[in-house]
């Protein structure tokens, strides 16, 4: 099966463990030195129709991706939200 990066935006990410739906792929994290995909990024859901902003984005490590289908991507472990990095200064 072949797919383009642009087509990933139309695939829904679903947990293999419990069938929960995380949303659609919004972006990818790529290691520019090696060219390997590190993670899929699923944008956070809107709060109260978008008036209260969004939840945090979900970063799904590439190692958690199990299968690609026509319309879905199955992931094994529930993706954890990435916490923003703090700079000590």
Secondary structure, 3 states (H helix, E strand, C coil): CCCCHHHHCCCEEEECCCCCEEEEEEEEEECCCCCCEEEEEECCCECHHHCCCECCCEEEEHHHEEEECCCEEEECCCCCECCCCCCCC
